[in-house]
Amino acid sequence: MPTNLIILIAAVIVAWVVFRALLSLLKTAISTAIAIFVIVVILMVFGFSPQDLMQEVEKLPQILKQFITEVRKILGL
């Protein structure tokens, strides 16, 4: 088998693997964007703005830190 043919086959396989990985990444990004959009629309129906959601997301690290501190106190760690 000529080496050019082997390299061509390897290149096609690599291109196919990269294409599938990028397609998978695109599917994940689109489904995440749709989920976020649905959450924002539901919150807007209940009278919350996207800014309210962002404020809570920004507070999340502090809330988690407080939660972990309380759990450690309860467990005596």
All heavy atoms as a GROMACS GRO file, in nm:
protein
  602
    1MET      N    1   0.083  -0.116   0.000
    1MET     CA    2   0.000   0.000   0.000
    1MET      C    3   0.090   0.125   0.000
    1MET      O    4   0.178   0.138   0.083
    1MET     CB    5  -0.087  -0.002   0.126
    1MET     CG    6  -0.226   0.039   0.103
    1MET     SD    7  -0.317   0.044   0.259
    1MET     CE    8  -0.462  -0.038   0.206
    2PRO      N    9   0.065   0.217  -0.089
    2PRO     CA   10   0.147   0.338  -0.091
    2PRO      C   11   0.122   0.422   0.035
    2PRO      O   12   0.013   0.426   0.090
    2PRO     CB   13   0.100   0.413  -0.215
    2PRO     CG   14  -0.003   0.330  -0.281
    2PRO     CD   15  -0.029   0.212  -0.198
    3THR      N   16   0.227   0.490   0.080
    3THR     CA   17   0.218   0.569   0.203
    3THR      C   18   0.120   0.685   0.187
    3THR      O   19   0.057   0.726   0.284
    3THR     CB   20   0.356   0.622   0.244
    3THR    OG1   21   0.410   0.698   0.137
    3THR    CG2   22   0.449   0.510   0.279
    4ASN      N   23   0.107   0.738   0.066
    4ASN     CA   24   0.012   0.848   0.044
    4ASN      C   25  -0.131   0.804   0.074
    4ASN      O   26  -0.210   0.880   0.130
    4ASN     CB   27   0.021   0.901  -0.099
    4ASN     CG   28   0.147   0.979  -0.123
    4ASN    OD1   29   0.212   1.022  -0.029
    4ASN    ND2   30   0.181   0.996  -0.250
    5LEU      N   31  -0.165   0.683   0.037
    5LEU     CA   32  -0.299   0.631   0.061
    5LEU      C   33  -0.322   0.612   0.211
    5LEU      O   34  -0.430   0.645   0.263
    5LEU     CB   35  -0.319   0.499  -0.014
    5LEU     CG   36  -0.458   0.438  -0.004
    5LEU    CD1   37  -0.563   0.534  -0.058
    5LEU    CD2   38  -0.462   0.306  -0.078
    6ILE      N   39  -0.224   0.562   0.283
    6ILE     CA   40  -0.235   0.543   0.428
    6ILE      C   41  -0.254   0.678   0.497
    6ILE      O   42  -0.339   0.693   0.585
    6ILE     CB   43  -0.111   0.470   0.483
    6ILE    CG1   44  -0.107   0.327   0.428
    6ILE    CG2   45  -0.112   0.468   0.634
    6ILE    CD1   46   0.020   0.253   0.459
    7ILE      N   47  -0.176   0.777   0.455
    7ILE     CA   48  -0.188   0.910   0.515
    7ILE      C   49  -0.324   0.971   0.482
    7ILE      O   50  -0.387   1.034   0.567
    7ILE     CB   51  -0.072   1.001   0.469
    7ILE    CG1   52   0.059   0.951   0.529
    7ILE    CG2   53  -0.098   1.146   0.507
    7ILE    CD1   54   0.181   1.024   0.482
    8LEU      N   55  -0.373   0.950   0.361
    8LEU     CA   56  -0.504   1.001   0.323
    8LEU      C   57  -0.614   0.938   0.408
    8LEU      O   58  -0.702   1.008   0.457
    8LEU     CB   59  -0.530   0.973   0.174
    8LEU     CG   60  -0.669   1.014   0.123
    8LEU    CD1   61  -0.687   1.165   0.135
    8LEU    CD2   62  -0.689   0.965  -0.018
    9ILE      N   63  -0.608   0.809   0.428
    9ILE     CA   64  -0.707   0.738   0.511
    9ILE      C   65  -0.701   0.790   0.655
    9ILE      O   66  -0.805   0.816   0.717
    9ILE     CB   67  -0.686   0.586   0.503
    9ILE    CG1   68  -0.722   0.536   0.363
    9ILE    CG2   69  -0.771   0.515   0.608
    9ILE    CD1   70  -0.685   0.391   0.338
   10ALA      N   71  -0.580   0.807   0.708
   10ALA     CA   72  -0.564   0.858   0.844
   10ALA      C   73  -0.620   1.001   0.854
   10ALA      O   74  -0.687   1.036   0.953
   10ALA     CB   75  -0.418   0.854   0.885
   11ALA      N   76  -0.596   1.082   0.754
   11ALA     CA   77  -0.645   1.220   0.754
   11ALA      C   78  -0.798   1.223   0.751
   11ALA      O   79  -0.861   1.304   0.821
   11ALA     CB   80  -0.588   1.297   0.636
   12VAL      N   81  -0.857   1.136   0.672
   12VAL     CA   82  -1.003   1.130   0.665
   12VAL      C   83  -1.060   1.086   0.801
   12VAL      O   84  -1.159   1.142   0.849
   12VAL     CB   85  -1.049   1.035   0.552
   12VAL    CG1   86  -1.197   1.004   0.562
   12VAL    CG2   87  -1.015   1.095   0.416
   13ILE      N   88  -0.998   0.988   0.864
   13ILE     CA   89  -1.044   0.942   0.996
   13ILE      C   90  -1.032   1.053   1.099
   13ILE      O   91  -1.124   1.077   1.178
   13ILE     CB   92  -0.966   0.815   1.038
   13ILE    CG1   93  -1.004   0.698   0.948
   13ILE    CG2   94  -0.992   0.782   1.184
   13ILE    CD1   95  -0.918   0.575   0.967
   14VAL      N   96  -0.920   1.123   1.101
   14VAL     CA   97  -0.900   1.233   1.195
   14VAL      C   98  -1.003   1.343   1.170
   14VAL      O   99  -1.063   1.397   1.264
   14VAL     CB  100  -0.756   1.287   1.188
   14VAL    CG1  101  -0.743   1.418   1.262
   14VAL    CG2  102  -0.658   1.185   1.242
   15ALA      N  103  -1.025   1.377   1.044
   15ALA     CA  104  -1.123   1.481   1.011
   15ALA      C  105  -1.262   1.439   1.057
   15ALA      O  106  -1.339   1.521   1.110
   15ALA     CB  107  -1.122   1.507   0.860
   16TRP      N  108  -1.296   1.312   1.040
   16TRP     CA  109  -1.427   1.261   1.083
   16TRP      C  110  -1.442   1.270   1.235
   16TRP      O  111  -1.546   1.312   1.286
   16TRP     CB  112  -1.447   1.119   1.034
   16TRP     CG  113  -1.578   1.060   1.080
   16TRP    CD1  114  -1.596   0.963   1.172
   16TRP    CD2  115  -1.708   1.098   1.038
   16TRP    NE1  116  -1.728   0.938   1.190
   16TRP    CE2  117  -1.801   1.021   1.108
   16TRP    CE3  118  -1.755   1.192   0.948
   16TRP    CZ2  119  -1.938   1.033   1.091
   16TRP    CZ3  120  -1.893   1.203   0.932
   16TRP    CH2  121  -1.982   1.125   1.002
   17VAL      N  122  -1.338   1.233   1.308
   17VAL     CA  123  -1.341   1.239   1.455
   17VAL      C  124  -1.356   1.384   1.501
   17VAL      O  125  -1.436   1.414   1.591
   17VAL     CB  126  -1.215   1.173   1.515
   17VAL    CG1  127  -1.204   1.201   1.663
   17VAL    CG2  128  -1.216   1.023   1.489
   18VAL      N  129  -1.281   1.475   1.441
   18VAL     CA  130  -1.291   1.616   1.478
   18VAL      C  131  -1.430   1.670   1.444
   18VAL      O  132  -1.491   1.743   1.524
   18VAL     CB  133  -1.181   1.698   1.407
   18VAL    CG1  134  -1.205   1.848   1.421
   18VAL    CG2  135  -1.044   1.660   1.461
   19PHE      N  136  -1.484   1.634   1.329
   19PHE     CA  137  -1.618   1.678   1.289
   19PHE      C  138  -1.723   1.630   1.389
   19PHE      O  139  -1.809   1.707   1.431
   19PHE     CB  140  -1.650   1.627   1.149
   19PHE     CG  141  -1.791   1.654   1.107
   19PHE    CD1  142  -1.831   1.782   1.071
   19PHE    CD2  143  -1.884   1.552   1.103
   19PHE    CE1  144  -1.962   1.808   1.033
   19PHE    CE2  145  -2.016   1.576   1.065
   19PHE     CZ  146  -2.054   1.704   1.030
   20ARG      N  147  -1.714   1.504   1.429
   20ARG     CA  148  -1.810   1.450   1.526
   20ARG      C  149  -1.798   1.519   1.661
   20ARG      O  150  -1.898   1.546   1.727
   20ARG     CB  151  -1.793   1.300   1.541
   20ARG     CG  152  -1.843   1.225   1.418
   20ARG     CD  153  -1.847   1.076   1.440
   20ARG     NE  154  -1.903   1.041   1.570
   20ARG     CZ  155  -2.017   0.976   1.587
   20ARG    NH1  156  -2.086   0.941   1.482
   20ARG    NH2  157  -2.060   0.947   1.706
   21ALA      N  158  -1.675   1.549   1.703
   21ALA     CA  159  -1.654   1.618   1.830
   21ALA      C  160  -1.714   1.759   1.824
   21ALA      O  161  -1.781   1.803   1.918
   21ALA     CB  162  -1.506   1.623   1.865
   22LEU      N  163  -1.690   1.830   1.715
   22LEU     CA  164  -1.745   1.964   1.700
   22LEU      C  165  -1.897   1.961   1.692
   22LEU      O  166  -1.965   2.049   1.749
   22LEU     CB  167  -1.687   2.033   1.577
   22LEU     CG  168  -1.540   2.072   1.588
   22LEU    CD1  169  -1.490   2.126   1.454
   22LEU    CD2  170  -1.518   2.173   1.698
   23LEU      N  171  -1.953   1.862   1.626
   23LEU     CA  172  -2.098   1.848   1.618
   23LEU      C  173  -2.156   1.822   1.757
   23LEU      O  174  -2.259   1.880   1.793
   23LEU     CB  175  -2.134   1.734   1.521
   23LEU     CG  176  -2.282   1.718   1.488
   23LEU    CD1  177  -2.334   1.844   1.420
   23LEU    CD2  178  -2.302   1.598   1.399
   24SER      N  179  -2.091   1.738   1.834
   24SER     CA  180  -2.136   1.711   1.970
   24SER      C  181  -2.130   1.837   2.055
   24SER      O  182  -2.222   1.866   2.133
   24SER     CB  183  -2.049   1.601   2.031
   24SER     OG  184  -2.083   1.580   2.166
   25LEU      N  185  -2.024   1.913   2.042
   25LEU     CA  186  -2.010   2.039   2.115
   25LEU      C  187  -2.119   2.138   2.076
   25LEU      O  188  -2.178   2.205   2.162
   25LEU     CB  189  -1.872   2.099   2.088
   25LEU     CG  190  -1.838   2.228   2.160
   25LEU    CD1  191  -1.827   2.205   2.310
   25LEU    CD2  192  -1.707   2.284   2.106
   26LEU      N  193  -2.150   2.145   1.948
   26LEU     CA  194  -2.255   2.233   1.900
   26LEU      C  195  -2.391   2.193   1.956
   26LEU      O  196  -2.469   2.278   1.998
   26LEU     CB  197  -2.258   2.234   1.747
   26LEU     CG  198  -2.360   2.325   1.681
   26LEU    CD1  199  -2.329   2.471   1.714
   26LEU    CD2  200  -2.361   2.304   1.531
   27LYS      N  201  -2.420   2.064   1.957
   27LYS     CA  202  -2.546   2.015   2.013
   27LYS      C  203  -2.557   2.052   2.160
   27LYS      O  204  -2.663   2.096   2.207
   27LYS     CB  205  -2.556   1.863   1.998
   27LYS     CG  206  -2.585   1.815   1.859
   27LYS     CD  207  -2.594   1.663   1.858
   27LYS     CE  208  -2.613   1.608   1.721
   27LYS     NZ  209  -2.616   1.460   1.722
   28THR      N  210  -2.449   2.036   2.234
   28THR     CA  211  -2.448   2.070   2.376
   28THR      C  212  -2.472   2.219   2.396
   28THR      O  213  -2.552   2.260   2.483
   28THR     CB  214  -2.316   2.029   2.442
   28THR    OG1  215  -2.297   1.888   2.424
   28THR    CG2  216  -2.314   2.061   2.589
   29ALA      N  217  -2.406   2.302   2.319
   29ALA     CA  218  -2.421   2.447   2.331
   29ALA      C  219  -2.563   2.490   2.298
   29ALA      O  220  -2.622   2.574   2.369
   29ALA     CB  221  -2.321   2.518   2.241
   30ILE      N  222  -2.620   2.434   2.195
   30ILE     CA  223  -2.756   2.471   2.155
   30ILE      C  224  -2.857   2.426   2.260
   30ILE      O  225  -2.946   2.501   2.297
   30ILE     CB  226  -2.790   2.413   2.015
   30ILE    CG1  227  -2.710   2.488   1.909
   30ILE    CG2  228  -2.940   2.422   1.987
   30ILE    CD1  229  -2.722   2.430   1.770
   31SER      N  230  -2.843   2.304   2.311
   31SER     CA  231  -2.938   2.257   2.412
   31SER      C  232  -2.927   2.338   2.541
   31SER      O  233  -3.028   2.366   2.607
   31SER     CB  234  -2.919   2.108   2.439
   31SER     OG  235  -2.793   2.083   2.496
   32THR      N  236  -2.805   2.379   2.577
   32THR     CA  237  -2.787   2.464   2.696
   32THR      C  238  -2.851   2.600   2.675
   32THR      O  239  -2.919   2.652   2.764
   32THR     CB  240  -2.638   2.479   2.728
   32THR    OG1  241  -2.581   2.350   2.749
   32THR    CG2  242  -2.616   2.564   2.851
   33ALA      N  243  -2.832   2.657   2.559
   33ALA     CA  244  -2.891   2.788   2.528
   33ALA      C  245  -3.044   2.780   2.531
   33ALA      O  246  -3.110   2.870   2.584
   33ALA     CB  247  -2.843   2.838   2.393
   34ILE      N  248  -3.100   2.674   2.479
   34ILE     CA  249  -3.245   2.656   2.480
   34ILE      C  250  -3.295   2.642   2.624
   34ILE      O  251  -3.397   2.702   2.661
   34ILE     CB  252  -3.287   2.536   2.393
   34ILE    CG1  253  -3.264   2.569   2.245
   34ILE    CG2  254  -3.432   2.498   2.418
   34ILE    CD1  255  -3.280   2.451   2.153
   35ALA      N  256  -3.224   2.565   2.706
   35ALA     CA  257  -3.265   2.548   2.845
   35ALA      C  258  -3.262   2.680   2.920
   35ALA      O  259  -3.355   2.713   2.996
   35ALA     CB  260  -3.174   2.446   2.914
   36ILE      N  261  -3.158   2.759   2.901
   36ILE     CA  262  -3.149   2.890   2.966
   36ILE      C  263  -3.261   2.981   2.918
   36ILE      O  264  -3.324   3.052   2.998
   36ILE     CB  265  -3.011   2.954   2.942
   36ILE    CG1  266  -2.903   2.875   3.017
   36ILE    CG2  267  -3.009   3.100   2.984
   36ILE    CD1  268  -2.762   2.914   2.983
   37PHE      N  269  -3.289   2.978   2.789
   37PHE     CA  270  -3.398   3.060   2.734
   37PHE      C  271  -3.532   3.022   2.796
   37PHE      O  272  -3.610   3.109   2.835
   37PHE     CB  273  -3.403   3.044   2.582
   37PHE     CG  274  -3.518   3.116   2.517
   37PHE    CD1  275  -3.514   3.253   2.501
   37PHE    CD2  276  -3.629   3.046   2.474
   37PHE    CE1  277  -3.620   3.320   2.442
   37PHE    CE2  278  -3.735   3.112   2.415
   37PHE     CZ  279  -3.731   3.249   2.399
   38VAL      N  280  -3.558   2.894   2.809
   38VAL     CA  281  -3.684   2.847   2.868
   38VAL      C  282  -3.695   2.891   3.013
   38VAL      O  283  -3.800   2.939   3.057
   38VAL     CB  284  -3.697   2.694   2.855
   38VAL    CG1  285  -3.811   2.640   2.939
   38VAL    CG2  286  -3.715   2.654   2.709
   39ILE      N  287  -3.585   2.880   3.089
   39ILE     CA  288  -3.586   2.923   3.229
   39ILE      C  289  -3.615   3.072   3.239
   39ILE      O  290  -3.695   3.116   3.322
   39ILE     CB  291  -3.453   2.886   3.297
   39ILE    CG1  292  -3.442   2.735   3.313
   39ILE    CG2  293  -3.439   2.956   3.432
   39ILE    CD1  294  -3.305   2.687   3.354
   40VAL      N  295  -3.549   3.151   3.156
   40VAL     CA  296  -3.571   3.297   3.158
   40VAL      C  297  -3.715   3.331   3.122
   40VAL      O  298  -3.778   3.417   3.187
   40VAL     CB  299  -3.471   3.369   3.065
   40VAL    CG1  300  -3.509   3.514   3.044
   40VAL    CG2  301  -3.330   3.357   3.121
   41VAL      N  302  -3.771   3.265   3.023
   41VAL     CA  303  -3.910   3.293   2.984
   41VAL      C  304  -4.005   3.256   3.096
   41VAL      O  305  -4.099   3.332   3.128
   41VAL     CB  306  -3.946   3.217   2.853
   41VAL    CG1  307  -4.095   3.220   2.827
   41VAL    CG2  308  -3.870   3.276   2.736
   42ILE      N  309  -3.983   3.142   3.161
   42ILE     CA  310  -4.069   3.102   3.273
   42ILE      C  311  -4.059   3.203   3.387
   42ILE      O  312  -4.160   3.241   3.446
   42ILE     CB  313  -4.033   2.959   3.320
   42ILE    CG1  314  -4.074   2.857   3.214
   42ILE    CG2  315  -4.099   2.928   3.454
   42ILE    CD1  316  -4.025   2.717   3.240
   43LEU      N  317  -3.938   3.248   3.417
   43LEU     CA  318  -3.922   3.349   3.523
   43LEU      C  319  -3.992   3.480   3.486
   43LEU      O  320  -4.050   3.546   3.572
   43LEU     CB  321  -3.774   3.373   3.551
   43LEU     CG  322  -3.701   3.263   3.627
   43LEU    CD1  323  -3.552   3.292   3.634
   43LEU    CD2  324  -3.760   3.247   3.767
   44MET      N  325  -3.987   3.517   3.359
   44MET     CA  326  -4.053   3.640   3.316
   44MET      C  327  -4.204   3.628   3.330
   44MET      O  328  -4.272   3.726   3.362
   44MET     CB  329  -4.013   3.673   3.173
   44MET     CG  330  -3.869   3.721   3.162
   44MET     SD  331  -3.813   3.748   2.994
   44MET     CE  332  -3.907   3.891   2.950
   45VAL      N  333  -4.258   3.508   3.309
   45VAL     CA  334  -4.402   3.487   3.327
   45VAL      C  335  -4.440   3.513   3.472
   45VAL      O  336  -4.547   3.567   3.501
   45VAL     CB  337  -4.441   3.342   3.284
   45VAL    CG1  338  -4.581   3.307   3.330
   45VAL    CG2  339  -4.428   3.328   3.134
   46PHE      N  340  -4.352   3.477   3.566
   46PHE     CA  341  -4.379   3.498   3.707
   46PHE      C  342  -4.335   3.635   3.757
   46PHE      O  343  -4.337   3.662   3.877
   46PHE     CB  344  -4.312   3.389   3.791
   46PHE     CG  345  -4.379   3.255   3.776
   46PHE    CD1  346  -4.319   3.154   3.703
   46PHE    CD2  347  -4.502   3.231   3.834
   46PHE    CE1  348  -4.380   3.031   3.689
   46PHE    CE2  349  -4.564   3.108   3.820
   46PHE     CZ  350  -4.503   3.007   3.747
   47GLY      N  351  -4.292   3.723   3.667
   47GLY     CA  352  -4.262   3.860   3.704
   47GLY      C  353  -4.116   3.889   3.739
   47GLY      O  354  -4.086   3.996   3.792
   48PHE      N  355  -4.027   3.796   3.713
   48PHE     CA  356  -3.885   3.819   3.740
   48PHE      C  357  -3.815   3.859   3.611
   48PHE      O  358  -3.849   3.813   3.504
   48PHE     CB  359  -3.819   3.693   3.797
   48PHE     CG  360  -3.876   3.650   3.928
   48PHE    CD1  361  -3.969   3.548   3.936
   48PHE    CD2  362  -3.835   3.713   4.045
   48PHE    CE1  363  -4.021   3.510   4.057
   48PHE    CE2  364  -3.888   3.674   4.167
   48PHE     CZ  365  -3.981   3.572   4.174
   49SER      N  366  -3.715   3.945   3.625
   49SER     CA  367  -3.641   3.989   3.507
   49SER      C  368  -3.512   3.907   3.494
   49SER      O  369  -3.468   3.845   3.591
   49SER     CB  370  -3.606   4.137   3.519
   49SER     OG  371  -3.510   4.157   3.620
   50PRO      N  372  -3.453   3.907   3.377
   50PRO     CA  373  -3.324   3.840   3.361
   50PRO      C  374  -3.217   3.897   3.455
   50PRO      O  375  -3.128   3.826   3.499
   50PRO     CB  376  -3.288   3.864   3.214
   50PRO     CG  377  -3.420   3.882   3.146
   50PRO     CD  378  -3.506   3.951   3.247
   51GLN      N  379  -3.228   4.025   3.488
   51GLN     CA  380  -3.133   4.087   3.581
   51GLN      C  381  -3.145   4.026   3.720
   51GLN      O  382  -3.045   4.009   3.790
   51GLN     CB  383  -3.153   4.239   3.587
   51GLN     CG  384  -3.112   4.313   3.462
   51GLN     CD  385  -3.215   4.303   3.350
   51GLN    OE1  386  -3.331   4.268   3.373
   51GLN    NE2  387  -3.173   4.331   3.228
   52ASP      N  388  -3.269   3.992   3.762
   52ASP     CA  389  -3.288   3.926   3.891
   52ASP      C  390  -3.215   3.792   3.893
   52ASP      O  391  -3.151   3.756   3.992
   52ASP     CB  392  -3.437   3.905   3.920
   52ASP     CG  393  -3.513   4.034   3.935
   52ASP    OD1  394  -3.453   4.134   3.977
   52ASP    OD2  395  -3.635   4.034   3.904
   53LEU      N  396  -3.226   3.720   3.784
   53LEU     CA  397  -3.158   3.590   3.774
   53LEU      C  398  -3.008   3.608   3.780
   53LEU      O  399  -2.938   3.534   3.852
   53LEU     CB  400  -3.199   3.520   3.644
   53LEU     CG  401  -3.132   3.385   3.617
   53LEU    CD1  402  -3.166   3.284   3.725
   53LEU    CD2  403  -3.173   3.333   3.480
   54MET      N  404  -2.956   3.708   3.709
   54MET     CA  405  -2.811   3.730   3.710
   54MET      C  406  -2.762   3.770   3.849
   54MET      O  407  -2.653   3.730   3.890
   54MET     CB  408  -2.772   3.837   3.608
   54MET     CG  409  -2.778   3.788   3.465
   54MET     SD  410  -2.685   3.636   3.435
   54MET     CE  411  -2.522   3.685   3.482
   55GLN      N  412  -2.840   3.848   3.922
   55GLN     CA  413  -2.801   3.886   4.057
   55GLN      C  414  -2.791   3.763   4.146
   55GLN      O  415  -2.698   3.750   4.226
   55GLN     CB  416  -2.901   3.986   4.116
   55GLN     CG  417  -2.892   4.122   4.056
   55GLN     CD  418  -3.002   4.215   4.105
   55GLN    OE1  419  -3.090   4.175   4.179
   55GLN    NE2  420  -2.996   4.341   4.063
   56GLU      N  421  -2.883   3.670   4.132
   56GLU     CA  422  -2.879   3.548   4.212
   56GLU      C  423  -2.762   3.459   4.171
   56GLU      O  424  -2.699   3.396   4.255
   56GLU     CB  425  -3.010   3.471   4.201
   56GLU     CG  426  -3.125   3.537   4.272
   56GLU     CD  427  -3.100   3.558   4.420
   56GLU    OE1  428  -3.053   3.464   4.487
   56GLU    OE2  429  -3.128   3.669   4.469
   57VAL      N  430  -2.732   3.456   4.043
   57VAL     CA  431  -2.617   3.378   3.996
   57VAL      C  432  -2.488   3.436   4.052
   57VAL      O  433  -2.398   3.362   4.092
   57VAL     CB  434  -2.614   3.371   3.842
   57VAL    CG1  435  -2.483   3.314   3.791
   57VAL    CG2  436  -2.730   3.288   3.790
   58GLU      N  437  -2.480   3.569   4.058
   58GLU     CA  438  -2.361   3.634   4.114
   58GLU      C  439  -2.347   3.607   4.263
   58GLU      O  440  -2.236   3.601   4.315
   58GLU     CB  441  -2.366   3.785   4.088
   58GLU     CG  442  -2.346   3.820   3.942
   58GLU     CD  443  -2.371   3.968   3.913
   58GLU    OE1  444  -2.403   4.043   4.008
   58GLU    OE2  445  -2.358   4.007   3.797
   59LYS      N  446  -2.459   3.591   4.334
   59LYS     CA  447  -2.457   3.562   4.477
   59LYS      C  448  -2.430   3.415   4.507
   59LYS      O  449  -2.403   3.379   4.622
   59LYS     CB  450  -2.591   3.599   4.542
   59LYS     CG  451  -2.622   3.745   4.545
   59LYS     CD  452  -2.759   3.764   4.610
   59LYS     CE  453  -2.810   3.904   4.597
   59LYS     NZ  454  -2.947   3.917   4.652
   60LEU      N  455  -2.439   3.331   4.408
   60LEU     CA  456  -2.430   3.187   4.428
   60LEU      C  457  -2.303   3.141   4.500
   60LEU      O  458  -2.312   3.060   4.593
   60LEU     CB  459  -2.446   3.114   4.295
   60LEU     CG  460  -2.479   2.966   4.299
   60LEU    CD1  461  -2.604   2.940   4.380
   60LEU    CD2  462  -2.494   2.911   4.160
   61PRO      N  463  -2.184   3.190   4.465
   61PRO     CA  464  -2.065   3.145   4.540
   61PRO      C  465  -2.073   3.178   4.689
   61PRO      O  466  -2.035   3.095   4.773
   61PRO     CB  467  -1.950   3.222   4.473
   61PRO     CG  468  -1.999   3.253   4.337
   61PRO     CD  469  -2.147   3.273   4.352
   62GLN      N  470  -2.124   3.295   4.723
   62GLN     CA  471  -2.138   3.333   4.863
   62GLN      C  472  -2.240   3.243   4.934
   62GLN      O  473  -2.217   3.199   5.046
   62GLN     CB  474  -2.180   3.479   4.874
   62GLN     CG  475  -2.196   3.528   5.016
   62GLN     CD  476  -2.245   3.671   5.021
   62GLN    OE1  477  -2.268   3.732   4.918
   62GLN    NE2  478  -2.260   3.724   5.141
   63ILE      N  479  -2.349   3.214   4.869
   63ILE     CA  480  -2.452   3.128   4.927
   63ILE      C  481  -2.396   2.988   4.949
   63ILE      O  482  -2.419   2.927   5.055
   63ILE     CB  483  -2.577   3.125   4.836
   63ILE    CG1  484  -2.644   3.262   4.834
   63ILE    CG2  485  -2.675   3.017   4.882
   63ILE    CD1  486  -2.752   3.276   4.730
   64LEU      N  487  -2.322   2.936   4.852
   64LEU     CA  488  -2.263   2.802   4.867
   64LEU      C  489  -2.160   2.799   4.979
   64LEU      O  490  -2.152   2.702   5.054
   64LEU     CB  491  -2.201   2.757   4.735
   64LEU     CG  492  -2.300   2.723   4.623
   64LEU    CD1  493  -2.225   2.692   4.494
   64LEU    CD2  494  -2.388   2.607   4.662
   65LYS      N  495  -2.082   2.905   4.992
   65LYS     CA  496  -1.983   2.912   5.099
   65LYS      C  497  -2.052   2.910   5.235
   65LYS      O  498  -2.010   2.839   5.326
   65LYS     CB  499  -1.898   3.038   5.084
   65LYS     CG  500  -1.788   3.050   5.186
   65LYS     CD  501  -1.706   3.176   5.164
   65LYS     CE  502  -1.600   3.190   5.273
   65LYS     NZ  503  -1.523   3.313   5.258
   66GLN      N  504  -2.159   2.988   5.249
   66GLN     CA  505  -2.234   2.988   5.374
   66GLN      C  506  -2.296   2.851   5.402
   66GLN      O  507  -2.295   2.803   5.516
   66GLN     CB  508  -2.344   3.094   5.370
   66GLN     CG  509  -2.292   3.235   5.374
   66GLN     CD  510  -2.403   3.337   5.356
   66GLN    OE1  511  -2.516   3.304   5.320
   66GLN    NE2  512  -2.370   3.465   5.378
   67PHE      N  513  -2.346   2.786   5.300
   67PHE     CA  514  -2.405   2.653   5.315
   67PHE      C  515  -2.301   2.553   5.363
   67PHE      O  516  -2.327   2.475   5.455
   67PHE     CB  517  -2.466   2.608   5.181
   67PHE     CG  518  -2.520   2.469   5.184
   67PHE    CD1  519  -2.638   2.442   5.250
   67PHE    CD2  520  -2.452   2.365   5.121
   67PHE    CE1  521  -2.689   2.312   5.252
   67PHE    CE2  522  -2.501   2.237   5.124
   67PHE     CZ  523  -2.621   2.210   5.189
   68ILE      N  524  -2.184   2.556   5.301
   68ILE     CA  525  -2.077   2.464   5.341
   68ILE      C  526  -2.034   2.491   5.484
   68ILE      O  527  -2.010   2.397   5.562
   68ILE     CB  528  -1.958   2.474   5.242
   68ILE    CG1  529  -2.000   2.416   5.106
   68ILE    CG2  530  -1.836   2.401   5.296
   68ILE    CD1  531  -1.899   2.441   4.996
   69THR      N  532  -2.025   2.618   5.521
   69THR     CA  533  -1.988   2.654   5.659
   69THR      C  534  -2.090   2.600   5.758
   69THR      O  535  -2.054   2.543   5.862
   69THR     CB  536  -1.976   2.806   5.673
   69THR    OG1  537  -1.881   2.854   5.579
   69THR    CG2  538  -1.934   2.846   5.813
   70GLU      N  539  -2.217   2.614   5.727
   70GLU     CA  540  -2.322   2.564   5.816
   70GLU      C  541  -2.319   2.411   5.826
   70GLU      O  542  -2.337   2.356   5.935
   70GLU     CB  543  -2.460   2.610   5.768
   70GLU     CG  544  -2.483   2.758   5.782
   70GLU     CD  545  -2.480   2.804   5.927
   70GLU    OE1  546  -2.532   2.731   6.014
   70GLU    OE2  547  -2.424   2.913   5.952
   71VAL      N  548  -2.295   2.344   5.715
   71VAL     CA  549  -2.288   2.198   5.716
   71VAL      C  550  -2.169   2.152   5.801
   71VAL      O  551  -2.180   2.058   5.880
   71VAL     CB  552  -2.280   2.141   5.573
   71VAL    CG1  553  -2.244   1.993   5.575
   71VAL    CG2  554  -2.410   2.164   5.500
   72ARG      N  555  -2.057   2.221   5.789
   72ARG     CA  556  -1.939   2.186   5.870
   72ARG      C  557  -1.968   2.207   6.018
   72ARG      O  558  -1.924   2.128   6.101
   72ARG     CB  559  -1.819   2.270   5.829
   72ARG     CG  560  -1.758   2.224   5.699
   72ARG     CD  561  -1.634   2.306   5.666
   72ARG     NE  562  -1.572   2.258   5.545
   72ARG     CZ  563  -1.474   2.318   5.484
   72ARG    NH1  564  -1.424   2.431   5.531
   72ARG    NH2  565  -1.422   2.267   5.374
   73LYS      N  566  -2.040   2.314   6.054
   73LYS     CA  567  -2.076   2.338   6.194
   73LYS      C  568  -2.164   2.226   6.245
   73LYS      O  569  -2.147   2.176   6.356
   73LYS     CB  570  -2.148   2.472   6.209
   73LYS     CG  571  -2.058   2.592   6.201
   73LYS     CD  572  -2.140   2.719   6.220
   73LYS     CE  573  -2.057   2.843   6.199
   73LYS     NZ  574  -2.138   2.966   6.210
   74ILE      N  575  -2.261   2.187   6.164
   74ILE     CA  576  -2.355   2.081   6.205
   74ILE      C  577  -2.282   1.948   6.224
   74ILE      O  578  -2.305   1.875   6.320
   74ILE     CB  579  -2.470   2.066   6.102
   74ILE    CG1  580  -2.558   2.191   6.106
   74ILE    CG2  581  -2.550   1.941   6.128
   74ILE    CD1  582  -2.660   2.198   5.996
   75LEU      N  583  -2.189   1.918   6.133
   75LEU     CA  584  -2.116   1.792   6.140
   75LEU      C  585  -1.999   1.797   6.235
   75LEU      O  586  -1.936   1.695   6.264
   75LEU     CB  587  -2.068   1.751   6.000
   75LEU     CG  588  -2.179   1.723   5.898
   75LEU    CD1  589  -2.117   1.693   5.762
   75LEU    CD2  590  -2.266   1.608   5.944
   76GLY      N  591  -1.964   1.915   6.285
   76GLY     CA  592  -1.853   1.930   6.377
   76GLY      C  593  -1.718   1.917   6.312
   76GLY      O  594  -1.621   1.872   6.373
   77LEU      N  595  -1.706   1.957   6.189
   77LEU     CA  596  -1.577   1.949   6.118
   77LEU      C  597  -1.501   2.078   6.126
   77LEU      O  598  -1.542   2.183   6.135
   77LEU     CB  599  -1.602   1.912   5.970
   77LEU     CG  600  -1.668   1.778   5.948
   77LEU    CD1  601  -1.698   1.760   5.801
   77LEU    CD2  602  -1.582   1.665   5.996
   0.00000   0.00000   0.00000
